[in-house]
Amino acid sequence: MTAPHACAVCGFQDRGFIFVDPHRPAAPVRRFCSMHHLKFWSSTSRRNDGMVDMTKMEKQAIKDARRPFAEALTELGLMEPFFNRSAEDIDRLITAAVTGFKKSMDRQSPLTDDEVPF
């Protein structure tokens, strides 16, 4: 059995869906947890010439994460220092947490992309 890889979209463990850019053979193999994420990546990659910036959906997801973030801060008694922060500051914290999570998943994945997971 091969070690797990991280989904290129959400950072969770991949489930065997792979994208290889036929126009850029040197581009890394991208792995995904679902066909939905694979299709999202391939369509976004085509529109942006291989560069994937934060999409409207991702921006909305960051915004939607504000409430659970505030709830967790309140439960932990940490809300006061964050209460007067701007939405941009809160979004920066959420983005940093999500990015750190995804980078950790990438580091825990094998270094080679040669193996086929099925």
C-alpha positions in Angstrom: 0.0 0.0 0.0 1.3 3.5 -0.9 1.5 6.4 1.5 -1.3 8.9 1.3 -1.1 12.1 -0.8 -2.8 15.4 -0.1 -5.7 16.7 -2.3 -4.4 19.8 -4.2 -7.7 21.6 -3.5 -8.6 20.9 0.1 -5.5 19.3 1.6 -7.3 16.2 2.8 -6.1 12.7 1.8 -6.4 12.0 -1.9 -8.6 9.2 -3.1 -6.8 8.3 -6.3 -7.9 11.1 -8.7 -5.0 12.5 -10.6 -4.4 15.4 -13.0 -1.4 15.6 -15.3 -1.2 18.7 -17.5 -0.7 17.3 -21.0 0.6 20.7 -22.2 3.2 21.1 -19.4 4.9 17.7 -18.9 7.3 19.2 -16.3 4.3 20.3 -14.1 3.8 18.3 -11.0 1.2 15.6 -10.8 -1.8 16.8 -8.8 -3.8 14.5 -6.7 -7.4 14.9 -5.5 -9.9 13.5 -3.0 -12.8 13.6 -5.4 -13.7 13.9 -9.0 -15.4 17.3 -8.1 -12.0 18.7 -6.9 -10.2 17.2 -10.0 -12.7 18.9 -12.3 -12.4 22.2 -10.4 -8.6 22.2 -10.6 -8.4 21.3 -14.3 -11.0 24.0 -15.3 -9.4 26.6 -13.1 -5.9 25.7 -14.3 -7.0 26.0 -17.9 -8.6 29.4 -17.4 -5.5 30.7 -15.5 -2.8 29.2 -17.6 -1.7 26.8 -14.9 -1.8 29.3 -12.1 -4.5 28.8 -9.5 -5.4 32.0 -7.5 -8.0 32.2 -4.8 -11.3 31.8 -6.5 -14.7 33.4 -5.7 -15.7 30.1 -4.0 -12.5 30.1 -1.9 -13.0 33.7 -0.9 -16.5 32.9 0.2 -15.3 29.9 2.2 -12.9 32.1 4.1 -15.7 34.6 4.8 -18.0 31.7 5.9 -15.3 30.5 8.3 -15.4 33.7 10.3 -18.4 32.6 12.4 -17.0 29.2 13.5 -13.6 31.0 14.1 -15.4 33.6 16.3 -17.3 30.8 18.1 -14.1 28.9 18.9 -12.4 32.1 20.1 -15.4 32.8 22.4 -15.4 29.2 23.8 -11.7 29.5 24.6 -12.1 32.9 26.2 -9.9 34.6 23.5 -12.4 36.8 21.7 -11.5 40.1 23.4 -8.2 40.7 21.6 -9.9 39.9 18.2 -13.2 41.8 18.8 -12.1 45.1 17.0 -10.0 43.5 14.3 -11.0 44.1 10.7 -12.5 41.4 8.5 -9.2 41.4 6.5 -7.2 40.6 9.7 -9.5 37.7 10.6 -9.4 36.5 7.0 -5.6 36.6 7.1 -5.6 34.4 10.2 -8.0 31.9 8.7 -6.0 31.8 5.5 -2.8 31.2 7.4 -4.4 28.3 9.3 -5.8 26.7 6.2 -2.5 27.2 4.3 -0.5 25.7 7.2 -2.8 22.7 7.3 -2.4 22.2 3.5 1.4 22.5 3.6 1.6 20.0 6.5 -0.5 17.6 4.4 1.9 18.1 1.5 4.9 17.5 3.7 3.4 14.3 5.0 2.8 13.0 1.5 5.5 11.0 -0.3 8.1 13.0 -2.2 7.6 11.0 -5.5 4.6 11.4 -7.8 5.5 8.3 -9.8 3.2 5.8 -8.0 -0.3 5.1 -9.2 -2.5 4.7 -6.1 -4.7 1.9 -7.5 
